[in-house]
Amino acid sequence: MAGPATAPPPLRHGAFHALRVTAVDRLTDDSVAVTFEVPAELRTTFRHLPGQHIAVRRFAEDGAEIRRTYSVCSPVTGPDGPSSLRVGVRLVEGGVFSTYALKELNAGDVVEVMAPAGRFVLEPRPGRYAAVVGGSGITPVLSIVSTLLANEPGARFCLIRSDRTAASTMFLEEVAELKDRYPDRLQLVHALSREEQQSGLPSGRLDAERLTGLLPALLPVDAVDGWFLCGPYGLVRSAEQALHTLGVPRSNVHQEIFHVDDGPSATTEAATTAPAHSTVTATLDGRAGSWPVDSGETLLEAVLRNRSDAPYACKGGVCGTCRAFLVAGEVRMDRNFALEPEETEAGYVLACQSHPVTEQVELDFDR
């Protein structure tokens, strides 16, 4: 079987494409899976790696632009690009797009979609891998697991997932089907925080203490080649702390946070260290420009005033769509839930969270 290891080609940043919805499947009372048709002329554009996400866009009645990111849950099928993409959408209280997806979106509708992005990925290769996911955090991991096991016979995966109840569990049937298909290579452990199970783990949250004791009982922790943590902030941080306690190298741990309501608040240090006047120079799709940065605004906001095609989605430091290389100058980020330590050490920043510390700052969105 041909391996799906070819990375997507360079693309025009910030570009949206109209994709037709072919199905909206109810998963739980508060979640759906949305399938998009990818026409032949866009399949190269929408090639993706297992674990990546897409940004979607729609406009409210008042003209306000709404962007959201959703992880692709469908497996990678090959180097020619997909004929369809499937994402999972969970209803968020007050969420404009998730409410639309659950209550109004139907097959035949057209949605504006940006090409896949993100670095929470695992390209198929031999080894032992594991994931700790919570709630809708299963979405990118479903693509990772299904792609890995289908394309790499020498790979094994342990999936530890946490949900409130069985009825609230997204992709329950899809994961069970994978377990039936690969019984010797997929280990599945399911914890419910608000419901007792007849078998399996006792109910309760998977906090750091519980995970520290549970993980060594499930698999040889030091033999795992890669850990993938995805879901709410609290669960990801608990799993990260447990793995640190168990001696897992930070380089073996990859994470993607979906909800940060209980995360640390943005720092105000950037405002106190900002120069009186500053300029950002940005390279985007091979074209560079320099513009002033207004007091209190982020570098992304300054670039967007002059280049509407600058890439972004969440503006919350979570999705990583606005990742850019800091060529010159110094910035301070309010918060970062998207970049790995290795990326920040290499010089990458999130433009949506970055404020200038020096009078001149240069970003490169093309690297």
Short mmCIF file of the C-alpha atoms (twelve columns), coordinates in Angstrom:
data_MODEL
# 
_entry.id   MODEL 
# 
loop_
_atom_site.group_PDB 
_atom_site.id 
_atom_site.type_symbol 
_atom_site.label_atom_id 
_atom_site.label_alt_id 
_atom_site.label_comp_id 
_atom_site.label_asym_id 
_atom_site.label_seq_id 
_atom_site.Cartn_x 
_atom_site.Cartn_y 
_atom_site.Cartn_z 
_atom_site.pdbx_PDB_model_num 
ATOM 1   C CA . MET A 1   0.000   0.000  0.000  1 
ATOM 2   C CA . ALA A 2   1.355   3.424  -0.880 1 
ATOM 3   C CA . GLY A 3   2.352   5.365  2.210  1 
ATOM 4   C CA . PRO A 4   0.855   8.825  2.804  1 
ATOM 5   C CA . ALA A 5   4.156   10.396 3.857  1 
ATOM 6   C CA . THR A 6   4.384   13.145 1.247  1 
ATOM 7   C CA . ALA A 7   3.936   16.549 2.849  1 
ATOM 8   C CA . PRO A 8   1.542   19.043 1.293  1 
ATOM 9   C CA . PRO A 9   3.073   21.371 -1.297 1 
ATOM 10  C CA . PRO A 10  3.706   25.074 -0.595 1 
ATOM 11  C CA . LEU A 11  0.420   26.965 -0.711 1 
ATOM 12  C CA . ARG A 12  -0.794  30.534 -0.829 1 
ATOM 13  C CA . HIS A 13  -1.255  31.538 2.791  1 
ATOM 14  C CA . GLY A 14  -4.699  32.497 4.015  1 
ATOM 15  C CA . ALA A 15  -6.535  31.262 0.904  1 
ATOM 16  C CA . PHE A 16  -10.026 29.808 1.313  1 
ATOM 17  C CA . HIS A 17  -11.722 27.411 -1.105 1 
ATOM 18  C CA . ALA A 18  -15.436 26.671 -1.465 1 
ATOM 19  C CA . LEU A 19  -16.125 23.023 -0.598 1 
ATOM 20  C CA . ARG A 20  -19.506 21.346 -0.826 1 
ATOM 21  C CA . VAL A 21  -20.825 19.452 2.201  1 
ATOM 22  C CA . THR A 22  -21.794 15.871 1.354  1 
ATOM 23  C CA . ALA A 23  -22.870 14.685 4.805  1 
ATOM 24  C CA . VAL A 24  -23.576 15.925 8.320  1 
ATOM 25  C CA . ASP A 25  -23.637 12.873 10.587 1 
ATOM 26  C CA . ARG A 26  -24.865 13.102 14.165 1 
ATOM 27  C CA . LEU A 27  -22.286 11.609 16.562 1 
ATOM 28  C CA . THR A 28  -23.759 12.615 19.930 1 
ATOM 29  C CA . ASP A 29  -26.408 15.031 21.136 1 
ATOM 30  C CA . ASP A 30  -23.859 17.851 20.921 1 
ATOM 31  C CA . SER A 31  -21.524 16.849 18.080 1 
ATOM 32  C CA . VAL A 32  -21.528 16.066 14.371 1 
ATOM 33  C CA . ALA A 33  -19.112 14.869 11.724 1 
ATOM 34  C CA . VAL A 34  -19.071 17.037 8.614  1 
ATOM 35  C CA . THR A 35  -17.821 15.599 5.313  1 
ATOM 36  C CA . PHE A 36  -16.628 17.874 2.507  1 
ATOM 37  C CA . GLU A 37  -16.235 16.907 -1.131 1 
ATOM 38  C CA . VAL A 38  -12.826 17.849 -2.531 1 
ATOM 39  C CA . PRO A 39  -12.999 18.382 -6.311 1 
ATOM 40  C CA . ALA A 40  -10.229 16.928 -8.454 1 
ATOM 41  C CA . GLU A 41  -8.609  20.297 -9.109 1 
ATOM 42  C CA . LEU A 42  -8.192  20.939 -5.358 1 
ATOM 43  C CA . ARG A 43  -7.016  17.504 -4.182 1 
ATOM 44  C CA . THR A 44  -3.359  18.469 -4.295 1 
ATOM 45  C CA . THR A 45  -4.193  21.610 -2.317 1 
ATOM 46  C CA . PHE A 46  -5.965  19.594 0.357  1 
ATOM 47  C CA . ARG A 47  -3.350  16.901 0.799  1 
ATOM 48  C CA . HIS A 48  -2.787  16.550 4.533  1 
ATOM 49  C CA . LEU A 49  -0.778  14.727 7.123  1 
ATOM 50  C CA . PRO A 50  -2.541  12.631 9.789  1 
ATOM 51  C CA . GLY A 51  -3.391  14.934 12.679 1 
ATOM 52  C CA . GLN A 52  -3.688  18.223 10.791 1 
ATOM 53  C CA . HIS A 53  -6.644  20.617 10.924 1 
ATOM 54  C CA . ILE A 54  -8.528  22.931 8.587  1 
ATOM 55  C CA . ALA A 55  -9.891  26.414 9.148  1 
ATOM 56  C CA . VAL A 56  -13.446 27.211 8.077  1 
ATOM 57  C CA . ARG A 57  -14.969 30.612 7.460  1 
ATOM 58  C CA . ARG A 58  -18.439 32.115 7.247  1 
ATOM 59  C CA . PHE A 59  -19.882 35.580 7.615  1 
ATOM 60  C CA . ALA A 60  -22.500 36.625 10.146 1 
ATOM 61  C CA . GLU A 61  -25.549 38.669 9.196  1 
ATOM 62  C CA . ASP A 62  -23.764 41.839 10.284 1 
ATOM 63  C CA . GLY A 63  -20.853 41.026 7.970  1 
ATOM 64  C CA . ALA A 64  -18.503 39.928 10.735 1 
ATOM 65  C CA . GLU A 65  -16.036 37.244 9.649  1 
ATOM 66  C CA . ILE A 66  -16.050 34.038 11.706 1 
ATOM 67  C CA . ARG A 67  -13.157 31.572 11.539 1 
ATOM 68  C CA . ARG A 68  -12.804 28.302 13.396 1 
ATOM 69  C CA . THR A 69  -10.421 25.339 13.184 1 
ATOM 70  C CA . TYR A 70  -11.439 21.671 13.187 1 
ATOM 71  C CA . SER A 71  -9.207  18.624 13.026 1 
ATOM 72  C CA . VAL A 72  -9.474  16.198 10.148 1 
ATOM 73  C CA . CYS A 73  -10.580 12.800 11.447 1 
ATOM 74  C CA . SER A 74  -10.454 10.888 8.159  1 
ATOM 75  C CA . PRO A 75  -7.340  8.829  7.346  1 
ATOM 76  C CA . VAL A 76  -4.767  9.939  4.802  1 
ATOM 77  C CA . THR A 77  -5.435  7.950  1.645  1 
ATOM 78  C CA . GLY A 78  -2.379  8.583  -0.507 1 
ATOM 79  C CA . PRO A 79  -0.120  11.130 -2.193 1 
ATOM 80  C CA . ASP A 80  -2.662  12.273 -4.787 1 
ATOM 81  C CA . GLY A 81  -4.836  14.028 -2.226 1 
ATOM 82  C CA . PRO A 82  -8.264  13.213 -0.770 1 
ATOM 83  C CA . SER A 83  -11.572 13.122 -2.575 1 
ATOM 84  C CA . SER A 84  -13.235 14.033 0.721  1 
ATOM 85  C CA . LEU A 85  -12.381 15.431 4.146  1 
ATOM 86  C CA . ARG A 86  -14.221 14.692 7.372  1 
ATOM 87  C CA . VAL A 87  -14.044 16.791 10.542 1 
ATOM 88  C CA . GLY A 88  -15.632 16.527 13.955 1 
ATOM 89  C CA . VAL A 89  -17.517 19.512 15.398 1 
ATOM 90  C CA . ARG A 90  -18.623 19.701 19.030 1 
ATOM 91  C CA . LEU A 91  -21.108 22.325 20.162 1 
ATOM 92  C CA . VAL A 92  -19.464 25.058 22.219 1 
ATOM 93  C CA . GLU A 93  -21.619 27.273 24.415 1 
ATOM 94  C CA . GLY A 94  -22.048 30.500 22.500 1 
ATOM 95  C CA . GLY A 95  -20.060 29.070 19.578 1 
ATOM 96  C CA . VAL A 96  -21.250 30.717 16.373 1 
ATOM 97  C CA . PHE A 97  -19.938 28.165 13.896 1 
ATOM 98  C CA . SER A 98  -20.532 25.052 16.007 1 
ATOM 99  C CA . THR A 99  -24.146 26.116 16.552 1 
ATOM 100 C CA . TYR A 100 -24.522 26.629 12.806 1 
ATOM 101 C CA . ALA A 101 -22.950 23.228 12.084 1 
ATOM 102 C CA . LEU A 102 -25.259 21.365 14.453 1 
ATOM 103 C CA . LYS A 103 -28.508 23.203 13.758 1 
ATOM 104 C CA . GLU A 104 -28.377 24.566 10.217 1 
ATOM 105 C CA . LEU A 105 -25.673 22.962 8.092  1 
ATOM 106 C CA . ASN A 106 -26.923 20.372 5.590  1 
ATOM 107 C CA . ALA A 107 -25.602 18.264 2.744  1 
ATOM 108 C CA . GLY A 108 -25.368 20.412 -0.375 1 
ATOM 109 C CA . ASP A 109 -24.311 23.564 1.485  1 
ATOM 110 C CA . VAL A 110 -20.996 25.196 0.601  1 
ATOM 111 C CA . VAL A 111 -18.427 26.195 3.207  1 
ATOM 112 C CA . GLU A 112 -15.217 28.172 2.756  1 
ATOM 113 C CA . VAL A 113 -12.267 26.033 3.879  1 
ATOM 114 C CA . MET A 114 -8.540  26.731 4.181  1 
ATOM 115 C CA . ALA A 115 -5.946  24.114 3.228  1 
ATOM 116 C CA . PRO A 116 -4.856  21.744 6.046  1 
ATOM 117 C CA . ALA A 117 -2.184  22.923 8.476  1 
ATOM 118 C CA . GLY A 118 -0.709  21.991 11.830 1 
ATOM 119 C CA . ARG A 119 2.252   20.099 13.273 1 
ATOM 120 C CA . PHE A 120 0.452   17.716 15.635 1 
ATOM 121 C CA . VAL A 121 1.165   14.890 13.214 1 
ATOM 122 C CA . LEU A 122 2.544   11.376 12.984 1 
ATOM 123 C CA . GLU A 123 3.646   10.112 9.592  1 
ATOM 124 C CA . PRO A 124 3.432   6.288  9.418  1 
ATOM 125 C CA . ARG A 125 6.590   4.539  10.578 1 
ATOM 126 C CA . PRO A 126 7.378   1.472  12.697 1 
ATOM 127 C CA . GLY A 127 7.297   1.834  16.442 1 
ATOM 128 C CA . ARG A 128 5.136   1.985  19.538 1 
ATOM 129 C CA . TYR A 129 2.974   5.053  20.057 1 
ATOM 130 C CA . ALA A 130 0.404   6.215  22.592 1 
ATOM 131 C CA . ALA A 131 -2.155  8.981  23.036 1 
ATOM 132 C CA . VAL A 132 -4.068  10.478 25.938 1 
ATOM 133 C CA . VAL A 133 -7.125  12.323 24.643 1 
ATOM 134 C CA . GLY A 134 -10.193 13.928 26.122 1 
ATOM 135 C CA . GLY A 135 -13.540 14.721 24.515 1 
ATOM 136 C CA . SER A 136 -13.176 16.094 20.999 1 
ATOM 137 C CA . GLY A 137 -9.419  15.570 21.294 1 
ATOM 138 C CA . ILE A 138 -10.058 12.182 19.718 1 
ATOM 139 C CA . THR A 139 -10.570 13.849 16.323 1 
ATOM 140 C CA . PRO A 140 -6.964  14.318 15.097 1 
ATOM 141 C CA . VAL A 141 -5.829  11.157 16.860 1 
ATOM 142 C CA . LEU A 142 -8.448  9.146  14.967 1 
ATOM 143 C CA . SER A 143 -6.770  10.206 11.724 1 
ATOM 144 C CA . ILE A 144 -3.333  9.430  13.178 1 
ATOM 145 C CA . VAL A 145 -4.280  5.956  14.421 1 
ATOM 146 C CA . SER A 146 -6.242  4.865  11.352 1 
ATOM 147 C CA . THR A 147 -3.526  6.052  8.962  1 
ATOM 148 C CA . LEU A 148 -0.703  4.531  10.990 1 
ATOM 149 C CA . LEU A 149 -2.212  1.075  11.442 1 
ATOM 150 C CA . ALA A 150 -3.359  0.840  7.807  1 
ATOM 151 C CA . ASN A 151 0.031   1.755  6.366  1 
ATOM 152 C CA . GLU A 152 2.609   0.448  8.833  1 
ATOM 153 C CA . PRO A 153 2.355   -3.223 9.892  1 
ATOM 154 C CA . GLY A 154 5.227   -2.717 12.335 1 
ATOM 155 C CA . ALA A 155 3.412   -0.078 14.390 1 
ATOM 156 C CA . ARG A 156 1.434   -0.441 17.623 1 
ATOM 157 C CA . PHE A 157 -0.776  2.157  19.302 1 
ATOM 158 C CA . CYS A 158 -2.234  2.571  22.798 1 
ATOM 159 C CA . LEU A 159 -5.209  4.937  22.922 1 
ATOM 160 C CA . ILE A 160 -6.293  6.228  26.327 1 
ATOM 161 C CA . ARG A 161 -9.380  8.371  26.065 1 
ATOM 162 C CA . SER A 162 -11.458 10.237 28.620 1 
ATOM 163 C CA . ASP A 163 -15.086 11.292 28.218 1 
ATOM 164 C CA . ARG A 164 -17.883 12.381 30.513 1 
ATOM 165 C CA . THR A 165 -20.280 9.565  29.599 1 
ATOM 166 C CA . ALA A 166 -20.602 6.898  26.931 1 
ATOM 167 C CA . ALA A 167 -23.399 8.894  25.281 1 
ATOM 168 C CA . SER A 168 -21.138 11.955 24.964 1 
ATOM 169 C CA . THR A 169 -18.269 10.021 23.347 1 
ATOM 170 C CA . MET A 170 -17.427 11.181 19.823 1 
ATOM 171 C CA . PHE A 171 -16.507 8.572  17.203 1 
ATOM 172 C CA . LEU A 172 -17.316 5.692  19.537 1 
ATOM 173 C CA . GLU A 173 -18.217 3.314  16.692 1 
ATOM 174 C CA . GLU A 174 -15.256 4.341  14.525 1 
ATOM 175 C CA . VAL A 175 -12.763 3.620  17.309 1 
ATOM 176 C CA . ALA A 176 -14.464 0.312  18.128 1 
ATOM 177 C CA . GLU A 177 -14.207 -0.673 14.458 1 
ATOM 178 C CA . LEU A 178 -10.477 0.088  14.479 1 
ATOM 179 C CA . LYS A 179 -10.072 -2.053 17.583 1 
ATOM 180 C CA . ASP A 180 -11.869 -4.942 15.857 1 
ATOM 181 C CA . ARG A 181 -9.745  -4.530 12.730 1 
ATOM 182 C CA . TYR A 182 -6.415  -4.361 14.577 1 
ATOM 183 C CA . PRO A 183 -6.964  -6.275 17.828 1 
ATOM 184 C CA . ASP A 184 -3.283  -7.089 18.327 1 
ATOM 185 C CA . ARG A 185 -1.915  -3.660 17.459 1 
ATOM 186 C CA . LEU A 186 -4.438  -1.245 18.968 1 
ATOM 187 C CA . GLN A 187 -4.836  -1.113 22.740 1 
ATOM 188 C CA . LEU A 188 -7.898  0.856  23.813 1 
ATOM 189 C CA . VAL A 189 -8.565  2.162  27.323 1 
ATOM 190 C CA . HIS A 190 -11.661 4.280  27.991 1 
ATOM 191 C CA . ALA A 191 -12.276 6.276  31.167 1 
ATOM 192 C CA . LEU A 192 -15.607 7.961  31.946 1 
ATOM 193 C CA . SER A 193 -15.565 10.800 34.444 1 
ATOM 194 C CA . ARG A 194 -19.299 10.897 35.234 1 
ATOM 195 C CA . GLU A 195 -20.514 7.361  34.627 1 
ATOM 196 C CA . GLU A 196 -19.641 3.932  35.990 1 
ATOM 197 C CA . GLN A 197 -18.700 1.198  33.534 1 
ATOM 198 C CA . GLN A 198 -19.424 -2.489 33.913 1 
ATOM 199 C CA . SER A 199 -15.822 -3.195 32.989 1 
ATOM 200 C CA . GLY A 200 -12.676 -1.201 32.529 1 
ATOM 201 C CA . LEU A 201 -11.471 1.755  34.560 1 
ATOM 202 C CA . PRO A 202 -13.419 3.124  37.547 1 
ATOM 203 C CA . SER A 203 -15.118 6.449  36.876 1 
ATOM 204 C CA . GLY A 204 -13.305 9.692  37.597 1 
ATOM 205 C CA . ARG A 205 -11.026 12.234 35.970 1 
ATOM 206 C CA . LEU A 206 -7.643  11.297 34.588 1 
ATOM 207 C CA . ASP A 207 -5.561  13.681 36.671 1 
ATOM 208 C CA . ALA A 208 -1.764  13.667 36.906 1 
ATOM 209 C CA . GLU A 209 -1.639  11.368 39.930 1 
ATOM 210 C CA . ARG A 210 -3.970  8.822  38.400 1 
ATOM 211 C CA . LEU A 211 -2.145  8.837  35.059 1 
ATOM 212 C CA . THR A 212 1.225   8.445  36.761 1 
ATOM 213 C CA . GLY A 213 0.029   5.159  38.209 1 
ATOM 214 C CA . LEU A 214 -2.051  4.043  35.224 1 
ATOM 215 C CA . LEU A 215 0.348   4.480  32.319 1 
ATOM 216 C CA . PRO A 216 3.081   2.051  33.515 1 
ATOM 217 C CA . ALA A 217 0.376   -0.544 34.179 1 
ATOM 218 C CA . LEU A 218 -0.813  -0.317 30.568 1 
ATOM 219 C CA . LEU A 219 2.421   -0.311 28.582 1 
ATOM 220 C CA . PRO A 220 6.203   0.034  28.884 1 
ATOM 221 C CA . VAL A 221 6.375   3.801  29.119 1 
ATOM 222 C CA . ASP A 222 10.068  4.053  28.256 1 
ATOM 223 C CA . ALA A 223 9.546   2.015  25.053 1 
ATOM 224 C CA . VAL A 224 6.999   4.426  23.547 1 
ATOM 225 C CA . ASP A 225 8.426   6.311  20.568 1 
ATOM 226 C CA . GLY A 226 5.906   9.137  20.649 1 
ATOM 227 C CA . TRP A 227 3.168   10.414 22.969 1 
ATOM 228 C CA . PHE A 228 0.238   12.458 21.603 1 
ATOM 229 C CA . LEU A 229 -1.818  14.502 24.069 1 
ATOM 230 C CA . CYS A 230 -4.964  16.232 22.856 1 
ATOM 231 C CA . GLY A 231 -8.025  17.758 24.459 1 
ATOM 232 C CA . PRO A 232 -8.857  20.302 27.155 1 
ATOM 233 C CA . TYR A 233 -6.047  22.240 28.794 1 
ATOM 234 C CA . GLY A 234 -6.398  20.511 32.165 1 
ATOM 235 C CA . LEU A 235 -6.132  16.978 30.772 1 
ATOM 236 C CA . VAL A 236 -3.183  17.781 28.513 1 
ATOM 237 C CA . ARG A 237 -1.273  19.421 31.341 1 
ATOM 238 C CA . SER A 238 -2.048  16.503 33.685 1 
ATOM 239 C CA . ALA A 239 -0.794  13.991 31.121 1 
ATOM 240 C CA . GLU A 240 2.296   16.106 30.450 1 
ATOM 241 C CA . GLN A 241 3.058   16.244 34.189 1 
ATOM 242 C CA . ALA A 242 2.581   12.473 34.544 1 
ATOM 243 C CA . LEU A 243 4.933   11.741 31.653 1 
ATOM 244 C CA . HIS A 244 7.534   14.105 33.114 1 
ATOM 245 C CA . THR A 245 7.273   12.293 36.448 1 
ATOM 246 C CA . LEU A 246 7.741   8.980  34.633 1 
ATOM 247 C CA . GLY A 247 10.925  10.244 32.969 1 
ATOM 248 C CA . VAL A 248 9.638   10.605 29.405 1 
ATOM 249 C CA . PRO A 249 11.822  13.035 27.396 1 
ATOM 250 C CA . ARG A 250 10.016  16.217 26.393 1 
ATOM 251 C CA . SER A 251 11.002  15.619 22.772 1 
ATOM 252 C CA . ASN A 252 8.822   12.471 22.739 1 
ATOM 253 C CA . VAL A 253 5.689   14.354 23.801 1 
ATOM 254 C CA . HIS A 254 3.441   16.166 21.299 1 
ATOM 255 C CA . GLN A 255 0.366   18.089 22.309 1 
ATOM 256 C CA . GLU A 256 -2.588  19.998 20.951 1 
ATOM 257 C CA . ILE A 257 -4.945  21.857 23.248 1 
ATOM 258 C CA . PHE A 258 -8.564  22.341 22.202 1 
ATOM 259 C CA . HIS A 259 -10.008 24.343 25.108 1 
ATOM 260 C CA . VAL A 260 -8.096  26.857 27.229 1 
ATOM 261 C CA . ASP A 261 -10.839 28.312 29.437 1 
ATOM 262 C CA . ASP A 262 -9.047  26.903 32.466 1 
ATOM 263 C CA . GLY A 263 -5.598  27.830 31.192 1 
ATOM 264 C CA . PRO A 264 -3.419  30.725 32.337 1 
ATOM 265 C CA . SER A 265 -4.538  34.191 31.361 1 
ATOM 266 C CA . ALA A 266 -2.595  36.277 28.906 1 
ATOM 267 C CA . THR A 267 0.294   38.223 30.354 1 
ATOM 268 C CA . THR A 268 0.300   42.045 30.323 1 
ATOM 269 C CA . GLU A 269 4.084   42.184 30.282 1 
ATOM 270 C CA . ALA A 270 4.110   42.826 26.529 1 
ATOM 271 C CA . ALA A 271 2.273   46.108 26.914 1 
ATOM 272 C CA . THR A 272 4.737   47.402 29.492 1 
ATOM 273 C CA . THR A 273 7.797   46.553 27.368 1 
ATOM 274 C CA . ALA A 274 6.525   47.748 23.982 1 
ATOM 275 C CA . PRO A 275 8.455   50.598 22.346 1 
ATOM 276 C CA . ALA A 276 6.709   53.907 21.678 1 
ATOM 277 C CA . HIS A 277 6.953   53.346 17.932 1 
ATOM 278 C CA . SER A 278 7.560   50.070 16.120 1 
ATOM 279 C CA . THR A 279 7.455   48.659 12.615 1 
ATOM 280 C CA . VAL A 280 6.844   45.124 11.399 1 
ATOM 281 C CA . THR A 281 8.296   43.819 8.163  1 
ATOM 282 C CA . ALA A 282 6.559   40.653 6.948  1 
ATOM 283 C CA . THR A 283 7.222   38.288 4.071  1 
ATOM 284 C CA . LEU A 284 4.152   36.453 2.847  1 
ATOM 285 C CA . ASP A 285 3.937   34.386 -0.331 1 
ATOM 286 C CA . GLY A 286 7.227   35.851 -1.532 1 
ATOM 287 C CA . ARG A 287 6.173   39.496 -1.102 1 
ATOM 288 C CA . ALA A 288 7.504   41.680 1.708  1 
ATOM 289 C CA . GLY A 289 6.152   44.877 3.205  1 
ATOM 290 C CA . SER A 290 6.760   47.109 6.224  1 
ATOM 291 C CA . TRP A 291 4.034   48.744 8.304  1 
ATOM 292 C CA . PRO A 292 3.696   50.552 11.642 1 
ATOM 293 C CA . VAL A 293 2.367   48.650 14.653 1 
ATOM 294 C CA . ASP A 294 -0.272  50.565 16.576 1 
ATOM 295 C CA . SER A 295 -0.114  50.709 20.332 1 
ATOM 296 C CA . GLY A 296 -1.409  47.524 21.959 1 
ATOM 297 C CA . GLU A 297 -2.042  45.583 18.771 1 
ATOM 298 C CA . THR A 298 -0.439  42.282 17.859 1 
ATOM 299 C CA . LEU A 299 1.871   41.806 14.907 1 
ATOM 300 C CA . LEU A 300 -0.847  39.809 13.149 1 
ATOM 301 C CA . GLU A 301 -3.292  42.705 13.494 1 
ATOM 302 C CA . ALA A 302 -0.717  45.076 12.035 1 
ATOM 303 C CA . VAL A 303 -0.067  42.764 9.083  1 
ATOM 304 C CA . LEU A 304 -3.790  42.135 8.479  1 
ATOM 305 C CA . ARG A 305 -4.468  45.864 8.118  1 
ATOM 306 C CA . ASN A 306 -2.250  45.751 5.046  1 
ATOM 307 C CA . ARG A 307 -2.352  42.103 3.908  1 
ATOM 308 C CA . SER A 308 -5.784  40.564 4.298  1 
ATOM 309 C CA . ASP A 309 -4.381  37.208 3.154  1 
ATOM 310 C CA . ALA A 310 -2.230  36.786 6.267  1 
ATOM 311 C CA . PRO A 311 -2.953  33.340 7.750  1 
ATOM 312 C CA . TYR A 312 -4.900  33.028 10.978 1 
ATOM 313 C CA . ALA A 313 -7.823  31.143 12.459 1 
ATOM 314 C CA . CYS A 314 -8.376  31.197 16.217 1 
ATOM 315 C CA . LYS A 315 -6.367  34.300 17.285 1 
ATOM 316 C CA . GLY A 316 -6.113  32.592 20.675 1 
ATOM 317 C CA . GLY A 317 -2.666  31.034 20.495 1 
ATOM 318 C CA . VAL A 318 -4.112  27.546 20.059 1 
ATOM 319 C CA . CYS A 319 -4.224  26.518 16.398 1 
ATOM 320 C CA . GLY A 320 -0.805  27.690 15.178 1 
ATOM 321 C CA . THR A 321 -2.132  28.868 11.794 1 
ATOM 322 C CA . CYS A 322 -0.348  32.241 12.160 1 
ATOM 323 C CA . ARG A 323 3.068   30.660 12.889 1 
ATOM 324 C CA . ALA A 324 5.927   32.766 11.520 1 
ATOM 325 C CA . PHE A 325 9.708   32.832 11.743 1 
ATOM 326 C CA . LEU A 326 11.207  35.753 13.650 1 
ATOM 327 C CA . VAL A 327 13.934  36.979 11.299 1 
ATOM 328 C CA . ALA A 328 14.965  40.063 13.281 1 
ATOM 329 C CA . GLY A 329 14.005  41.959 16.402 1 
ATOM 330 C CA . GLU A 330 12.405  40.753 19.593 1 
ATOM 331 C CA . VAL A 331 8.793   39.986 20.463 1 
ATOM 332 C CA . ARG A 332 6.887   38.851 23.488 1 
ATOM 333 C CA . MET A 333 4.008   36.405 23.206 1 
ATOM 334 C CA . ASP A 334 0.938   36.706 25.417 1 
ATOM 335 C CA . ARG A 335 0.541   32.938 25.471 1 
ATOM 336 C CA . ASN A 336 1.405   29.884 23.414 1 
ATOM 337 C CA . PHE A 337 -0.565  26.657 23.235 1 
ATOM 338 C CA . ALA A 338 0.457   25.708 19.695 1 
ATOM 339 C CA . LEU A 339 4.232   25.751 19.276 1 
ATOM 340 C CA . GLU A 340 6.517   23.063 20.642 1 
ATOM 341 C CA . PRO A 341 9.553   24.214 22.690 1 
ATOM 342 C CA . GLU A 342 11.787  23.150 19.816 1 
ATOM 343 C CA . GLU A 343 9.922   25.533 17.497 1 
ATOM 344 C CA . THR A 344 10.179  28.555 19.777 1 
ATOM 345 C CA . GLU A 345 13.861  27.812 20.371 1 
ATOM 346 C CA . ALA A 346 14.345  27.713 16.597 1 
ATOM 347 C CA . GLY A 347 12.831  31.199 16.297 1 
ATOM 348 C CA . TYR A 348 9.147   30.622 15.499 1 
ATOM 349 C CA . VAL A 349 6.404   32.742 17.065 1 
ATOM 350 C CA . LEU A 350 2.634   33.050 16.921 1 
ATOM 351 C CA . ALA A 351 1.876   36.336 15.186 1 
ATOM 352 C CA . CYS A 352 -1.553  36.561 16.831 1 
ATOM 353 C CA . GLN A 353 0.058   36.595 20.282 1 
ATOM 354 C CA . SER A 354 3.222   38.567 19.529 1 
ATOM 355 C CA . HIS A 355 3.884   42.182 20.486 1 
ATOM 356 C CA . PRO A 356 7.043   44.069 19.517 1 
ATOM 357 C CA . VAL A 357 9.735   44.608 22.121 1 
ATOM 358 C CA . THR A 358 12.121  46.293 19.684 1 
ATOM 359 C CA . GLU A 359 11.369  49.129 17.289 1 
ATOM 360 C CA . GLN A 360 11.988  46.909 14.260 1 
ATOM 361 C CA . VAL A 361 10.575  43.400 13.925 1 
ATOM 362 C CA . GLU A 362 10.761  41.143 10.882 1 
ATOM 363 C CA . LEU A 363 8.590   38.063 10.319 1 
ATOM 364 C CA . ASP A 364 8.669   35.444 7.580  1 
ATOM 365 C CA . PHE A 365 5.403   33.523 7.116  1 
ATOM 366 C CA . ASP A 366 6.908   31.468 4.268  1 
ATOM 367 C CA . ARG A 367 9.468   29.475 6.269  1 
# 
